């Protein structure tokens, strides 16, 4: 069982994300060489110290989220490095997909961004398999009843109505990228539809919210609707307890 005190940082999430991509892309070869994992992480973010990565892998191994095995040296192994392969365990895969909201929330950072393919993949896998019992679902993937927070749900929906109206009326973005504007509106309406459901799953709504609202923030960065989208994102996180 993962302790509540375990709060993965961005490096840990990136490491888990890379291993999840490996597991999904190559189900019969889910292991990554530790050196390859190190290079992949350095390619997307800050230059991490190898010893820090080793410590993260050791912590995840102690938690039962990853498994490491010693292998025979290969021709392309770096001199002086141990031949270690690492892969997610079944518990590690479940941890990733049940924390879809966490990956989504941590995509943007002050110095480097997580790849959005991690959040896309965790959400896709969660949708594919689902979870049989909410008793086993972590807080980040729990069910929220709209009736429990109806005033807050209504307030957020009012913000979404205002955003949809402003985006629909804007001709500047539509003139330069009509398809992009229409796709953005589709995402906003999909988010609104999800929030109108009697019950919502946190990870699913956070995923939809990220896709819809961050598009508005970027496309309308210098307009009031962009600021309103930021407010809506904060309201969504507060409403869902993320």
Phi and psi restraints in degrees (value plus and minus 20) as a CYANA .aco file:
   2 UNK   PHI    -100.7   -60.7
   2 UNK   PSI     108.1   148.1
   3 UNK   PHI     -88.9   -48.9
   3 UNK   PSI     126.0   166.0
   4 UNK   PHI     -82.2   -42.2
   4 UNK   PSI     -45.7    -5.7
   5 UNK   PHI     -90.6   -50.6
   5 UNK   PSI     -37.1     2.9
   6 UNK   PHI     -93.7   -53.7
   6 UNK   PSI      89.9   129.9
   7 UNK   PHI    -142.1  -102.1
   7 UNK   PSI      78.2   118.2
   8 UNK   PHI     -83.6   -43.6
   8 UNK   PSI     116.3   156.3
   9 UNK   PHI    -103.7   -63.7
   9 UNK   PSI    -196.8  -156.8
  10 UNK   PHI     -85.9   -45.9
  10 UNK   PSI     -55.8   -15.8
  11 UNK   PHI     -84.0   -44.0
  11 UNK   PSI     -63.3   -23.3
  12 UNK   PHI     -83.5   -43.5
  12 UNK   PSI     -62.3   -22.3
  13 UNK   PHI     -84.1   -44.1
  13 UNK   PSI     -60.4   -20.4
  14 UNK   PHI     -84.2   -44.2
  14 UNK   PSI     -60.6   -20.6
  15 UNK   PHI     -82.5   -42.5
  15 UNK   PSI     -67.1   -27.1
  16 UNK   PHI     -82.4   -42.4
  16 UNK   PSI     -59.8   -19.8
  17 UNK   PHI     -83.2   -43.2
  17 UNK   PSI     -63.3   -23.3
  18 UNK   PHI     -82.7   -42.7
  18 UNK   PSI     -61.5   -21.5
  19 UNK   PHI     -88.9   -48.9
  19 UNK   PSI     -52.4   -12.4
  20 UNK   PHI     -88.2   -48.2
  20 UNK   PSI     -61.5   -21.5
  21 UNK   PHI     -80.3   -40.3
  21 UNK   PSI     -63.5   -23.5
  22 UNK   PHI     -81.2   -41.2
  22 UNK   PSI     -64.9   -24.9
  23 UNK   PHI     -84.7   -44.7
  23 UNK   PSI     -59.1   -19.1
  24 UNK   PHI     -96.0   -56.0
  24 UNK   PSI     -57.0   -17.0
  25 UNK   PHI     -97.0   -57.0
  25 UNK   PSI     -55.2   -15.2
  26 UNK   PHI    -151.5  -111.5
  26 UNK   PSI      53.6    93.6
  27 UNK   PHI     -80.2   -40.2
  27 UNK   PSI     -43.8    -3.8
  28 UNK   PHI    -113.4   -73.4
  28 UNK   PSI     -23.2    16.8
  29 UNK   PHI    -161.7  -121.7
  29 UNK   PSI      47.8    87.8
  30 UNK   PHI     -96.4   -56.4
  30 UNK   PSI     -29.0    11.0
  31 UNK   PHI    -101.1   -61.1
  31 UNK   PSI     124.1   164.1
  32 UNK   PHI    -139.1   -99.1
  32 UNK   PSI     120.5   160.5
  33 UNK   PHI     -83.0   -43.0
  33 UNK   PSI     117.4   157.4
  34 UNK   PHI     -77.9   -37.9
  34 UNK   PSI     -57.2   -17.2
  35 UNK   PHI     -82.9   -42.9
  35 UNK   PSI     -61.5   -21.5
  36 UNK   PHI     -85.4   -45.4
  36 UNK   PSI     -59.9   -19.9
  37 UNK   PHI     -83.9   -43.9
  37 UNK   PSI     -62.1   -22.1
  38 UNK   PHI     -80.0   -40.0
  38 UNK   PSI     -65.1   -25.1
  39 UNK   PHI     -86.7   -46.7
  39 UNK   PSI     -58.7   -18.7
  40 UNK   PHI     -83.9   -43.9
  40 UNK   PSI     -60.9   -20.9
  41 UNK   PHI     -89.7   -49.7
  41 UNK   PSI     -58.9   -18.9
  42 UNK   PHI     -88.4   -48.4
  42 UNK   PSI     -43.1    -3.1
  43 UNK   PHI     -94.0   -54.0
  43 UNK   PSI     -43.7    -3.7
  44 UNK   PHI    -125.3   -85.3
  44 UNK   PSI     -31.5     8.5
  45 UNK   PHI    -165.7  -125.7
  45 UNK   PSI    -174.6  -134.6
  46 UNK   PHI     -82.7   -42.7
  46 UNK   PSI     143.7   183.7
  47 UNK   PHI    -100.1   -60.1
  47 UNK   PSI      82.3   122.3
  48 UNK   PHI    -103.2   -63.2
  48 UNK   PSI     126.2   166.2
  49 UNK   PHI     -92.7   -52.7
  49 UNK   PSI     116.4   156.4
  50 UNK   PHI     -80.0   -40.0
  50 UNK   PSI     -56.0   -16.0
  51 UNK   PHI     -85.4   -45.4
  51 UNK   PSI     -53.4   -13.4
  52 UNK   PHI     -85.3   -45.3
  52 UNK   PSI     -63.4   -23.4
  53 UNK   PHI     -81.5   -41.5
  53 UNK   PSI     -62.1   -22.1
  54 UNK   PHI     -79.8   -39.8
  54 UNK   PSI     -59.8   -19.8
  55 UNK   PHI     -85.7   -45.7
  55 UNK   PSI     -60.0   -20.0
  56 UNK   PHI     -84.4   -44.4
  56 UNK   PSI     -64.7   -24.7
  57 UNK   PHI     -81.2   -41.2
  57 UNK   PSI     -61.2   -21.2
  58 UNK   PHI     -84.1   -44.1
  58 UNK   PSI     -61.9   -21.9
  59 UNK   PHI     -83.8   -43.8
  59 UNK   PSI     -64.7   -24.7
  60 UNK   PHI     -85.7   -45.7
  60 UNK   PSI     -53.3   -13.3
  61 UNK   PHI     -87.0   -47.0
  61 UNK   PSI     -61.6   -21.6
  62 UNK   PHI     -82.7   -42.7
  62 UNK   PSI     -52.6   -12.6
  63 UNK   PHI    -101.0   -61.0
  63 UNK   PSI     -28.2    11.8
  64 UNK   PHI      61.9   101.9
  64 UNK   PSI      -4.4    35.6
  65 UNK   PHI    -110.4   -70.4
  65 UNK   PSI     -44.6    -4.6
  66 UNK   PHI    -152.5  -112.5
  66 UNK   PSI     141.2   181.2
  67 UNK   PHI    -148.0  -108.0
  67 UNK   PSI     115.8   155.8
  68 UNK   PHI    -135.9   -95.9
  68 UNK   PSI     125.2   165.2
  69 UNK   PHI    -157.7  -117.7
  69 UNK   PSI     126.0   166.0
  70 UNK   PHI    -104.6   -64.6
  70 UNK   PSI     120.7   160.7
  71 UNK   PHI    -149.5  -109.5
  71 UNK   PSI     149.5   189.5
  72 UNK   PHI     -91.7   -51.7
  72 UNK   PSI     124.4   164.4
  73 UNK   PHI     -79.4   -39.4
  73 UNK   PSI     127.0   167.0
  74 UNK   PHI    -135.1   -95.1
  74 UNK   PSI     145.0   185.0
  75 UNK   PHI     -82.3   -42.3
  75 UNK   PSI     -52.6   -12.6
  76 UNK   PHI    -115.5   -75.5
  76 UNK   PSI     -11.4    28.6
  77 UNK   PHI     -87.1   -47.1
  77 UNK   PSI     125.2   165.2
  78 UNK   PHI     -96.7   -56.7
  78 UNK   PSI     120.0   160.0
  79 UNK   PHI     -82.7   -42.7
  79 UNK   PSI     117.3   157.3
  80 UNK   PHI      66.6   106.6
  80 UNK   PSI     -24.5    15.5
  81 UNK   PHI    -124.8   -84.8
  81 UNK   PSI     122.7   162.7
  82 UNK   PHI     -92.2   -52.2
  82 UNK   PSI     128.5   168.5
  83 UNK   PHI    -104.4   -64.4
  83 UNK   PSI      67.4   107.4
  84 UNK   PHI    -138.4   -98.4
  84 UNK   PSI     111.3   151.3
  85 UNK   PHI    -129.4   -89.4
  85 UNK   PSI     127.5   167.5
  86 UNK   PHI    -156.0  -116.0
  86 UNK   PSI     122.6   162.6
  87 UNK   PHI    -168.4  -128.4
  87 UNK   PSI     137.8   177.8
  88 UNK   PHI     -90.6   -50.6
  88 UNK   PSI     123.0   163.0
  89 UNK   PHI    -105.3   -65.3
  89 UNK   PSI     148.6   188.6
  90 UNK   PHI     -74.6   -34.6
  90 UNK   PSI     -58.0   -18.0
  91 UNK   PHI     -84.2   -44.2
  91 UNK   PSI     -55.8   -15.8
  92 UNK   PHI     -87.0   -47.0
  92 UNK   PSI     -59.9   -19.9
  93 UNK   PHI     -84.2   -44.2
  93 UNK   PSI     -64.0   -24.0
  94 UNK   PHI     -83.1   -43.1
  94 UNK   PSI     -59.8   -19.8
  95 UNK   PHI     -79.6   -39.6
  95 UNK   PSI     -63.7   -23.7
  96 UNK   PHI     -83.6   -43.6
  96 UNK   PSI     -69.7   -29.7
  97 UNK   PHI     -92.5   -52.5
  97 UNK   PSI     -45.1    -5.1
  98 UNK   PHI    -103.4   -63.4
  98 UNK   PSI     -27.6    12.4
  99 UNK   PHI    -132.5   -92.5
  99 UNK   PSI      13.5    53.5
 100 UNK   PHI     -73.1   -33.1
 100 UNK   PSI     -61.6   -21.6
 101 UNK   PHI     -83.4   -43.4
 101 UNK   PSI     -54.8   -14.8
 102 UNK   PHI     -86.5   -46.5
 102 UNK   PSI     -62.5   -22.5
 103 UNK   PHI     -82.3   -42.3
 103 UNK   PSI     -63.3   -23.3
 104 UNK   PHI     -83.0   -43.0
 104 UNK   PSI     -63.6   -23.6
 105 UNK   PHI     -88.1   -48.1
 105 UNK   PSI     -45.6    -5.6
 106 UNK   PHI    -121.9   -81.9
 106 UNK   PSI      -8.7    31.3
 107 UNK   PHI     -79.6   -39.6
 107 UNK   PSI     -68.9   -28.9
 108 UNK   PHI    -112.2   -72.2
 108 UNK   PSI     114.0   154.0
 109 UNK   PHI    -153.2  -113.2
 109 UNK   PSI     150.3   190.3
 110 UNK   PHI     -87.5   -47.5
 110 UNK   PSI     -50.8   -10.8
 111 UNK   PHI    -140.2  -100.2
 111 UNK   PSI     -43.4    -3.4
 112 UNK   PHI    -176.8  -136.8
 112 UNK   PSI     136.5   176.5
 113 UNK   PHI    -130.7   -90.7
 113 UNK   PSI     121.5   161.5
 114 UNK   PHI     -88.3   -48.3
 114 UNK   PSI     129.1   169.1
 115 UNK   PHI     -88.8   -48.8
 115 UNK   PSI     111.7   151.7
 116 UNK   PHI     -91.7   -51.7
 116 UNK   PSI     -26.1    13.9
 117 UNK   PHI     -87.9   -47.9
 117 UNK   PSI     -43.8    -3.8
 118 UNK   PHI     -85.7   -45.7
 118 UNK   PSI     -70.4   -30.4
 119 UNK   PHI     -86.5   -46.5
 119 UNK   PSI     -58.8   -18.8
 120 UNK   PHI     -79.1   -39.1
 120 UNK   PSI     -64.9   -24.9
 121 UNK   PHI     -90.6   -50.6
 121 UNK   PSI     -63.2   -23.2
 122 UNK   PHI     -81.8   -41.8
 122 UNK   PSI     -60.2   -20.2
 123 UNK   PHI     -87.7   -47.7
 123 UNK   PSI     -62.4   -22.4
 124 UNK   PHI     -82.2   -42.2
 124 UNK   PSI     -62.3   -22.3
 125 UNK   PHI     -87.8   -47.8
 125 UNK   PSI     -61.4   -21.4
 126 UNK   PHI     -81.4   -41.4
 126 UNK   PSI     -60.5   -20.5
 127 UNK   PHI     -87.2   -47.2
 127 UNK   PSI     -55.3   -15.3
 128 UNK   PHI     -88.5   -48.5
 128 UNK   PSI     -63.9   -23.9
 129 UNK   PHI    -120.9   -80.9
 129 UNK   PSI     -50.9   -10.9
 130 UNK   PHI      45.7    85.7
 130 UNK   PSI    -197.9  -157.9
 131 UNK   PHI    -148.4  -108.4
 131 UNK   PSI     109.8   149.8
 132 UNK   PHI     -88.4   -48.4
 132 UNK   PSI     -59.0   -19.0
 133 UNK   PHI    -154.3  -114.3
 133 UNK   PSI     111.6   151.6
 134 UNK   PHI     -87.2   -47.2
 134 UNK   PSI     -36.0     4.0
 135 UNK   PHI     -84.8   -44.8
 135 UNK   PSI     -45.7    -5.7
 136 UNK   PHI    -116.4   -76.4
 136 UNK   PSI     -18.3    21.7
 137 UNK   PHI    -107.8   -67.8
 137 UNK   PSI     106.6   146.6
 138 UNK   PHI     -85.0   -45.0
 138 UNK   PSI     147.7   187.7
 139 UNK   PHI     -77.8   -37.8
 139 UNK   PSI     -54.3   -14.3
 140 UNK   PHI     -92.0   -52.0
 140 UNK   PSI     -29.6    10.4
 141 UNK   PHI    -149.3  -109.3
 141 UNK   PSI       8.4    48.4
 142 UNK   PHI    -100.6   -60.6
 142 UNK   PSI     151.4   191.4
 143 UNK   PHI    -112.6   -72.6
 143 UNK   PSI     115.8   155.8
 144 UNK   PHI    -137.1   -97.1
 144 UNK   PSI     110.0   150.0
 145 UNK   PHI    -109.4   -69.4
 145 UNK   PSI     107.9   147.9
 146 UNK   PHI     -81.1   -41.1
 146 UNK   PSI     -54.1   -14.1
 147 UNK   PHI     -85.8   -45.8
 147 UNK   PSI     -41.9    -1.9
 148 UNK   PHI     -93.4   -53.4
 148 UNK   PSI     -45.7    -5.7
 149 UNK   PHI    -155.5  -115.5
 149 UNK   PSI      25.1    65.1
 150 UNK   PHI     -76.7   -36.7
 150 UNK   PSI     -64.6   -24.6
 151 UNK   PHI     -79.5   -39.5
 151 UNK   PSI     -60.5   -20.5
 152 UNK   PHI     -88.8   -48.8
 152 UNK   PSI     -59.6   -19.6
 153 UNK   PHI     -81.3   -41.3
 153 UNK   PSI     -63.9   -23.9
 154 UNK   PHI     -83.4   -43.4
 154 UNK   PSI     -61.1   -21.1
 155 UNK   PHI     -83.8   -43.8
 155 UNK   PSI     -62.2   -22.2
 156 UNK   PHI     -86.2   -46.2
 156 UNK   PSI     -60.3   -20.3
 157 UNK   PHI     -83.7   -43.7
 157 UNK   PSI     -54.4   -14.4
 158 UNK   PHI     -84.7   -44.7
 158 UNK   PSI     -59.7   -19.7
 159 UNK   PHI     -83.6   -43.6
 159 UNK   PSI     -61.6   -21.6
 160 UNK   PHI     -84.8   -44.8
 160 UNK   PSI     -58.0   -18.0
 161 UNK   PHI     -80.2   -40.2
 161 UNK   PSI     -62.9   -22.9
 162 UNK   PHI     -86.0   -46.0
 162 UNK   PSI     -59.2   -19.2
 163 UNK   PHI     -86.0   -46.0
 163 UNK   PSI     -66.5   -26.5
 164 UNK   PHI     -81.0   -41.0
 164 UNK   PSI     -61.4   -21.4
 165 UNK   PHI     -83.5   -43.5
 165 UNK   PSI     -63.8   -23.8
 166 UNK   PHI     -87.2   -47.2
 166 UNK   PSI     -61.8   -21.8
 167 UNK   PHI     -86.6   -46.6
 167 UNK   PSI     -60.1   -20.1
 168 UNK   PHI     -83.5   -43.5
 168 UNK   PSI     -55.2   -15.2
 169 UNK   PHI    -104.2   -64.2
 169 UNK   PSI     -33.3     6.7
 170 UNK   PHI     -97.5   -57.5
 170 UNK   PSI     108.2   148.2
 171 UNK   PHI    -119.9   -79.9
 171 UNK   PSI     -39.2     0.8
 172 UNK   PHI     -87.1   -47.1
 172 UNK   PSI     -71.0   -31.0
 173 UNK   PHI     -86.6   -46.6
 173 UNK   PSI     -60.3   -20.3
 174 UNK   PHI     -82.6   -42.6
 174 UNK   PSI     -55.8   -15.8
 175 UNK   PHI     -86.4   -46.4
 175 UNK   PSI     -55.3   -15.3
 176 UNK   PHI    -109.0   -69.0
 176 UNK   PSI     -46.2    -6.2
 177 UNK   PHI    -177.0  -137.0
 177 UNK   PSI      59.0    99.0
 178 UNK   PHI     -82.9   -42.9
 178 UNK   PSI     -62.2   -22.2
 179 UNK   PHI     -82.6   -42.6
 179 UNK   PSI     -62.1   -22.1
 180 UNK   PHI     -82.6   -42.6
 180 UNK   PSI     -60.1   -20.1
 181 UNK   PHI     -85.3   -45.3
 181 UNK   PSI     -65.0   -25.0
 182 UNK   PHI     -85.9   -45.9
 182 UNK   PSI     -57.0   -17.0
 183 UNK   PHI     -87.1   -47.1
 183 UNK   PSI     -59.0   -19.0
 184 UNK   PHI     -83.0   -43.0
 184 UNK   PSI     -61.7   -21.7
 185 UNK   PHI     -83.3   -43.3
 185 UNK   PSI     -58.5   -18.5
 186 UNK   PHI     -81.5   -41.5
 186 UNK   PSI     -62.0   -22.0
 187 UNK   PHI     -86.0   -46.0
 187 UNK   PSI     -59.9   -19.9
 188 UNK   PHI     -83.7   -43.7
 188 UNK   PSI     -63.0   -23.0
 189 UNK   PHI     -88.6   -48.6
 189 UNK   PSI     -53.0   -13.0
 190 UNK   PHI     -86.0   -46.0
 190 UNK   PSI     -60.5   -20.5
 191 UNK   PHI     -84.0   -44.0
 191 UNK   PSI     -65.1   -25.1
 192 UNK   PHI     -82.2   -42.2
 192 UNK   PSI     -61.0   -21.0
 193 UNK   PHI     -82.1   -42.1
 193 UNK   PSI     -60.7   -20.7
 194 UNK   PHI     -83.9   -43.9
 194 UNK   PSI     -59.0   -19.0
 195 UNK   PHI     -91.7   -51.7
 195 UNK   PSI     -40.0     0.0
 196 UNK   PHI    -102.8   -62.8
 196 UNK   PSI     -27.3    12.7
 197 UNK   PHI     -90.4   -50.4
 197 UNK   PSI     131.2   171.2
 198 UNK   PHI     -79.7   -39.7
 198 UNK   PSI     -52.2   -12.2
 199 UNK   PHI    -162.0  -122.0
 199 UNK   PSI     126.3   166.3
 200 UNK   PHI    -152.4  -112.4
 200 UNK   PSI     127.2   167.2
 201 UNK   PHI    -111.9   -71.9
 201 UNK   PSI     110.8   150.8
 202 UNK   PHI     -76.0   -36.0
 202 UNK   PSI     -69.7   -29.7
 203 UNK   PHI     -82.0   -42.0
 203 UNK   PSI     -58.8   -18.8
 204 UNK   PHI     -86.3   -46.3
 204 UNK   PSI     -64.6   -24.6
 205 UNK   PHI     -91.2   -51.2
 205 UNK   PSI     -57.0   -17.0
 206 UNK   PHI     -82.7   -42.7
 206 UNK   PSI     -59.0   -19.0
 207 UNK   PHI     -83.3   -43.3
 207 UNK   PSI     -68.6   -28.6
 208 UNK   PHI     -83.0   -43.0
 208 UNK   PSI     -60.3   -20.3
 209 UNK   PHI     -83.5   -43.5
 209 UNK   PSI     -62.6   -22.6
 210 UNK   PHI     -81.1   -41.1
 210 UNK   PSI     -68.7   -28.7
 211 UNK   PHI     -81.4   -41.4
 211 UNK   PSI     -60.8   -20.8
 212 UNK   PHI    -100.7   -60.7
 212 UNK   PSI     -71.3   -31.3
 213 UNK   PHI     -95.6   -55.6
 213 UNK   PSI     -55.3   -15.3
 214 UNK   PHI     -91.6   -51.6
 214 UNK   PSI     -45.7    -5.7
 215 UNK   PHI     -84.5   -44.5
 215 UNK   PSI     -63.4   -23.4
 216 UNK   PHI     -83.5   -43.5
 216 UNK   PSI     -64.0   -24.0
 217 UNK   PHI     -78.2   -38.2
 217 UNK   PSI     -62.4   -22.4
 218 UNK   PHI     -95.7   -55.7
 218 UNK   PSI     -62.2   -22.2
 219 UNK   PHI     -93.6   -53.6
 219 UNK   PSI     -47.5    -7.5
 220 UNK   PHI    -145.0  -105.0
 220 UNK   PSI      24.5    64.5
 221 UNK   PHI     -80.1   -40.1
 221 UNK   PSI     -51.5   -11.5
 222 UNK   PHI    -122.8   -82.8
 222 UNK   PSI      -3.0    37.0
 223 UNK   PHI    -145.0  -105.0
 223 UNK   PSI     136.6   176.6
 224 UNK   PHI     -75.7   -35.7
 224 UNK   PSI     -53.2   -13.2
 225 UNK   PHI     -86.1   -46.1
 225 UNK   PSI     -48.4    -8.4
 226 UNK   PHI     -85.0   -45.0
 226 UNK   PSI     -63.2   -23.2
 227 UNK   PHI     -86.0   -46.0
 227 UNK   PSI     -56.6   -16.6
 228 UNK   PHI     -85.1   -45.1
 228 UNK   PSI     -56.4   -16.4
 229 UNK   PHI     -85.1   -45.1
 229 UNK   PSI     -58.1   -18.1
 230 UNK   PHI     -82.3   -42.3
 230 UNK   PSI     -62.6   -22.6
 231 UNK   PHI     -82.8   -42.8
 231 UNK   PSI     -60.3   -20.3
 232 UNK   PHI     -84.3   -44.3
 232 UNK   PSI     -57.9   -17.9
 233 UNK   PHI     -83.2   -43.2
 233 UNK   PSI     -64.2   -24.2
 234 UNK   PHI     -85.3   -45.3
 234 UNK   PSI     -58.6   -18.6
 235 UNK   PHI     -84.7   -44.7
 235 UNK   PSI     -59.7   -19.7
 236 UNK   PHI     -83.2   -43.2
 236 UNK   PSI     -65.5   -25.5
 237 UNK   PHI     -82.7   -42.7
 237 UNK   PSI     -62.5   -22.5
 238 UNK   PHI     -84.7   -44.7
 238 UNK   PSI     -62.1   -22.1
 239 UNK   PHI     -82.1   -42.1
 239 UNK   PSI     -59.6   -19.6
 240 UNK   PHI    -108.8   -68.8
 240 UNK   PSI     -24.7    15.3
 241 UNK   PHI      50.9    90.9
 241 UNK   PSI      14.5    54.5
